[in-house]
């Protein structure tokens, strides 16, 4: 289909193949924000525009997110390598969907590229590039998907927020979203720094859009509840940066069907997420992607083009389209959230540990919240200073451990109680007898890799035992990811059933993950260039069997791991 760009002030597009002429609305005349309550991503380089047409004309889809515009130096292209505003494939697709009644958000970045602020260091060129998207497509909504190593680029984030501040001044109706990777425990530290960059620029992100997908926490992850947990934790992080954030400033974007890590987001999970959104007034529901919202044909891996699960065509679209931005009352009643930082600690008998309890208003107005703790073992006292806060305030938790407390890990439930109800979080306290040292293993074998071989660890990719760099001793593990794999190393162990444990390990390198899967699911990661210790708390299931893992990230350089302990 060819595109003719007409010489008209409204920037009209003519679709010669269909005879339809569509005038793209100038910035400032787009539909109200409620139209964008549901806006799934569409891969504009996928060649499946017919599915988008059907979603709009036959399934009531009112908005979608066109992906992805990529920065190349100080210029921009669509993912099919053709320039924005002059792409004979993507531009007609956008124009046709608009002629059918759909509003569009244009997204820059993604897993395979970066937005312009990450590829260009000239602020005026960045501003002009983003303004060109607004002018060429008549949009008032821009999305910026920042993944991989790019999320740690604080200079680019600062340029991005300055551009948004500049553009909002020139385009009063402009709204923007930042789409960021997330764990069930919330944003990474780099993700929180994106929020801080906006704060430093004097603005708030209109929608903090969470990629609730690919947690690499085991194939048994319940993806609907995982998305809810991520949303709750992220809102608390957002409000720690700016108390004015609410669920209306948050978006949830799962990957429908089979995820890259083997987990599955089902239609039941979609209903869980939609219900949570309606109850809390979530700002946007999306998913990756409308192209995948159909069953597969054949047996080939078809992740880009179908869900790889049994479903009716556009079933996920049908599940999300009824959402109207929390019209069921989200945000009209009073409620609060509660979070702990850190959520775990290791204490020698006779010592103590502290944590910060943070609360935030999630809807309605502030209220008094009384704090309490339960589940502490005999000999451990837990106190709060102050013992009662107004939601939005914080308190210090102190856990004092007596000299006779048995060594072990103890989950302590911290509860905030208010007139609107109660919310709880778990604080895992590990009591030790003192001493210790690197290279220990607990129930792990070859935990410091001092045998000089991998066994009994099993690894994918090019992972190996190396003599340098090491954290201690003579050997360490080096995990080498590829473009299609994380280079994971695993060891399956049988522990006591229904018992709390703590896994620790020393790592260095980009996106170094440790955790457990199988009978328990928990993980954490770091992005340090020097050795740093990671800690993961978990509780075994009825079998006691878990798989301990360590891995890097797709397309990143090698990570090193050493001196695991399991207590």
N, C-alpha and C positions, 0 to 999 in steps of 0.2 A: 504494500500500500504506500503510495507516495504522499508527501506532505508539501503543501504550498503555503508559504508564510505570506499572508496578505498584508498590504501596506495600509493598516488601519490602526487608529490610536488605541483600540482595545486589544491589540495583538491577537487577531483572529486566525484560526487554523482551518484550512479547507481539506477535507478528506475526499480526494478525487475518486477513489474507488467506490465510495458509497454515495457521493453527492451531498454529504452532510456538511454544512458550514457551522462551526462552533466558535462563538466569541468567548474567549477565556476572560473571566471576571478580573478586573484590576484589583490590586491589593487593597483590602479594606472593605470589599463587598462580599466576602465569602460568607457561607452559612454560619450560624451561631455555633459556639463550641460544643453544644449538645450533639450536633451532627457527628462529631468526631469521637463520641463515647465508645464506638466500636470501629476500629480502623486496622484490619489485618494487613500485614505486609504482602506485597505482590512483587515477585522477582521480574523486573521489566525486561530482563535479558533471557527469559525462560521460553518464550515462544508459545505460551499457553493463554493468550489474551482472551480466547473464547470462554474460558472458565470464569474470568473476571466479568465478562459481559453477562453470563448467566447468573452470577452472584448478585449483580446489580439489578438486572431486569426481572429475574425470577425469584430471588430470595431476599429482597429488601435491604441489601447492603447499601448504606448511604455514604460511606467514606472508606478509603483505603490508603495505605502508605506505600508509595512508589519507591522501590529500592533498586540499585543504589547509585547515587552520584559519587564519583571518586575524584579526589584531588590529585592532580599531576603537576607538581611544582605549583605555579600560581594560576593554572588553568583547571577546568573541570570537564569530566566526561561522564557519560553513563557507563555502566559496567560492561556494555558491549563495545566499548572503546570509541563510541561516537560522541561528538560534542553536544552539550546541553543546548536546547533551543533549536537544534538543527539535526535531530536524529530521525531518520525516515521510518524507524520502527517504533521507538518509544513514544515520540511526540503524538503520532496518530492514536496510539492506545490510550494515552491520557485524555486527549480531546474527545475520543469516542465515549469513554466512560463518563466524562462530564456531560456529554450530550444525552446520556442515559440517566442523568440525575445524581451522579456520585461526585462527592468532593474529594480532593486529593491532598495528602501530606507528602512532600518530597523529602526523602531520607538520603543523607550522605554518610559514607563510611562503610560499615559492615565488617565481616570477618576477613575479607580479602582486600580491603582498601581503607583509606582514611579520609575524613573530611578535609576541606581546604585549609583550615587553620593548623592542621597537622603537617601539611606538605608545603606550606608557603609561610614565610616569616615576615612578609610585608603587610602591615595591617590594612592599608588602603586597598590592596589587591584582594585581601580576604573579604572585606566589606563589599567591594564591588562584585566579587564572585557570587556571594550569597544573594546580593540584590538582583543579580542576573537571573537566579532561579525564581525569585519572587516575580520579576517582570515577565520572564518567558512563559511561566505557567500560571500566573495570576493567583498565586497561593498566599495564604496568611498563616500557614502552619508549616514549619520546618522541623525535621527530625535529624539528629546527629547520633549515629550508632558508633560508639567508640569501644573497641575490643583489643585483646592481646596486649602487646607492649605499649601501644599508643595510650592506654589509659594512664600510664605512669608519667607521661610527658606533661609536666606542670606548666612549662612555657607555652605549649600549644593550647592547653586549657585556658590559660590567661588570655591568649589571643582570641580564642573562641568566645569567651564571655565579653570581651571588649567589643567584638563584632556584634554580638547580640544586643549589647547596650546601644551601640551606634545605630543599628538597624531598627530597633524599637523606637528610637527617636524619630527616624524618618518614616516609619511605617507603624502608626499607633496601634493598629489591630494585630500586629505580628505576635504570634505565640510560638514557642519552641520547646522541643523535648530533647532530653539527653537519654539515649538508650544505653544501658550499662549492664555488664555481667553482674550476677548476684549469686550468693550462696543462700542456703536456707537460714543462715544466721545473719543475713543482710549483705550490704555492700562490702567490698574489700576496702582497705585503707585508701587505695588509689581512687576508688569510686567516691569515697567521702571527700577526698581532696577536690574532686570535680565540683561538689556542692560548695566547698569553701571558696573555690575560684569564682563562682557566681556571687557569693556573699562579698568577696573582696572587690568585685566590680560594681557592687551596689544594686544587684538585681537577684531575683529568685528564678529558678528554673520552673517553667510553667508545668511541665510534666516530667518527673523522674521515672523513666520507663524501664522496668526490670525485665531482663532476659531470664525468666524462670524456667531454665532448661539446662541440660547437660551438666548436672552437678558432679558427675563422676563419683557418686557415693554408693554405687551398686545398682544392679538392674531391678531390685525390689523396691526402690524408692517410690512412695505414694505421691505422685506428682501434683495432684490437686492440693493436698494439705501442705506439701512442700512450698508451693507457690504462695499459699496463705501465710505460712511461717515467714517466708522471705519478705512479703509485703509488710507484715507487722514489725519485723525487726528493722526494715529499712525506714519506715516512717519514724521510728524512734531516733534513728541516726539523722534523718533529715531535720527533725525538730531540735536535735542537739546543736545543729549548725544555725538553724533559723526557726524559732518556735512558731512562726506563722504558717509553716507547712502543715497541710492536712492530707487526708486520703484523696481529696480532689486534685492534689498536685502529684499524684502517683499513678503510674500505668503498670499493667501486668501483661507480659507477652510470653506465653509458653510456646514450645515447639510441639505442634499437634502430632499425634501418632508416635511412631518410633523415633526416639532421639538418637543422636550420634553415640551416646554412651551406652546404648542398649536399653535404657529405661523407656517407658511408654506413657504418654499423656493420652488418656482415654476420654470418651464422651462423658463418662461419669465425672472425671476430673474437671472437664469444662463446666459441668453444672455446679460443681463445688466452687470453682472460681467465680462464676457468674453470680452465684448466691452471695458469696462474700462481698463482691463488688457492690451489689445492690444494697446490702445491709450497711455498708460503710461509705458509699458515695465515691467510689474509686473514679479517678479522672478519666482513665482510658483502658479499654480492653483491646488487645490485639493478639495476633499469633503469627508464627512463621510456619507456613505461609498459605495464602489463598491458592497458590499453585498446587500445594500438597493436599488440599482438602478434597481428596477423592481416593478410592481404593486403587490398588495396583493391578496391573495386568502383567502376566508372566512371572518369572522368578528372579529377574535381575534386581540388584539393589537400586532402588529408585527414590532415595530420600529427597532429591530435589523436586520430584514431580508427583509424588503421592505419599500417603501417610504410612504405608506398609502395615495397615491394620484393616480389619473388616469394618466397613462403614458405607453409608450411602454418600453419593457425591454431594459435597457442600454441607455435610452434617454438622461440622464444627461452626460454619457460618451460621447455620440455623440455630445452633445452641447459644451463640453470642449476640446475634442481631437484636433479640428482644431487649437487651440491656439499654437503658436510656440515661445512663449517668447517675445512677443512684436515686431514681425517682421514687423508689419504694420507701424513702425516708432516711436514707443514709445521711449522717451528719446533722440530723435535726434533734437527736437525743444526746444526752450527756454521756460521755465515756472517756476512758483514759487508757494508756498503755504503760507497761512496766518492763524495764530491762536492767540487766546486770553487766558491769564491766570491771574486771574480767568476770567470766562466768565460772571460773574454776581457780583453785590454788592448791599448792602443795606445802604442808606445814610440818615441821619437826615437832614431836610431842613436847609440850611445854611452851610452844610458841603461839603466834596469832597471825591472822591474815585479814586484810580489808578489801572491800569492793565498793564500788559506787552504784547506788540504786538510782536510776533515773526514771522519772515519770513524764508523761506528756498528755496534753488534751488532744484526743482524736476526733471528738465531735462535741458540740454543745459548749458548755462553759466549764471553768475550773471548779474543782471540788476538793474537799478534804479527803486524804487517803491515809489510812492507818496501816503501818507495816508490821508484819509478823513473820516468824520462821517456824518451820516444823520439820521433823525428820532428823534432827541433829542427834548423834549418839551420846550416850551417857559420858559426861566429862567434857563435852564441848558446849560452850555457851555462845549464843548469837545475840548481838544487840544492834540497835539502830540509833544513829544520831543525825537528825532528830527522829523520833519514833513515829511522827505523823507529819506529812507534807501536804501542800496544796499541789494538785496535779499540774505538772510543768516544773516542779521543783525536784531536788535530789536529796539523798541521804547517804550516810556512810555506814556500811555493814561491817561489823567486826566479829570475827569468829575466833574465840580463845580456846586453845586446845590444852586440856589437862595432861599431866605427865604420865597418867596411867591409861590413856585412850589407846585401844588396839590399833595397830597399823592397818590401813585399808582406805578405800575410797567411799565416801558417804555423800549421797545426793540429798541436799537440803532444799526444801521448797520455801521460797520467799514469796509472800502474798501481800498484795495491796488491796485493802477493802474500803469501798466508798459507797455512797448512797446508790450509785448507778449499778453496782455489782463489784466483782473482784477479778483480779488478774494475777497470775503467778509466773514465776521463772525459777529455774533450777540452778542452784549453786553447788558445784561438785567440789567437796573438800577432801583432799588426799592427805592422810596422816602418815608420816614416816618416822622411823626410829633414829634417823640421822645417818651420817656416813654416806656410802654410795660411791659413785664414780662412773665415768664414761665406759662404754663397752659392755655394760651388763645386758642381760637379756630377759630375765624373768622366764616366761614360758616360750620366748623366741629362741630359735637356734641360729648360731652364726650372726648374732645381732650387731656385731661390730665388724663383720666380714674379715676377721683375723685368720680364718682358714685359708684365705687367698683364693677361694672359689665361691661361686654363687650358691651352691647347694646348702640348705634345701629351698632357697628362694627360686622361684621360676619367673623368667622375664621374657618380655617381647622386645623386638627391635634389637638395637646394638648395645644393650646394657652389659656392663662388665665390672669386675673387681679391679681396682687400680691401687697403685702404691702412692700416688700423689694426684690431687691434694687429699689429705686425710684430716679428720678432726682430732683423733687420737689413735695410738697404736701404729700399725704398719700398713693397714689397708682401709679402703672405703669403697662404696658402691658409686659408680657413675652411670646415670641413666641418660640415654641419648634418644630424644624424640625424633620422629620423622614428620613429614608433611601430612601424613595420614594416621599417625599413631602417637601416643603419649609416652611409649617406652616403659610401660608399667612393670614393676617387680612385685611379686606376691609371696606370702607365706601363710598357710592355713594352720591355725592352732586351735586346740580345744581347751577352753577355760572353764571355770565353775559357772554353772547356769545361773541366770538372773542375778548377776553380780556386777558391781561397778568397777571399772578398770580405767587406768590412765596409760595411754601410749605416748611416749616421747621419742623424738629423733632429732638429730642435728642435720641441717641441710644448708646448701648454698646454691644460688643460680636462679634463673628466671622461672617463675611459676612452678615452684617445687611443692608438691602435694604429698602429705602422708594421711593415712586414715585407715578405717576398717569397713568391710562390707560383709554381706552374708547374714550372719546371726545378729548383727548390729550394724548401724549405719552412722558414720561420723567422719569428718575430715576437716583439715585446715591447710593453709598454704602460706608461703611467703615469697618475696621477690628480691631477697637480699643478695648482695654480691660477696658477702663474707659469711662464715659459719654462724648460724642462728638456730636456736632450739625451738621446735614446734611441739605443742602439747594438745592431745585429743582425748577427751573423756567420753566414755561410752558404757552402756550396760548390756551385758550379754542376754540372749534370749534363752529359751528352754533347753536348747541343745548345748549351749556354751561355745559353739564353734563359730569362729570369725576368721576372715581373711585380712591380714595386715597388708597394706599396699603403700608403695611410694611411686610417684611418676612425675614427669614434666608436662609440657604442653606442646600441642601441635606446632611445628615449624619454629619452635624456639631452640636455643642452644642447650647443651647438656646441663643437668643438675647433679650435684653430688649429695650423698646421704651416708650417715655413719652413726654409730653408737645409739641404737634403738634400745628402749627399755619398755617393759610392759609390767605394770604393777597393779 
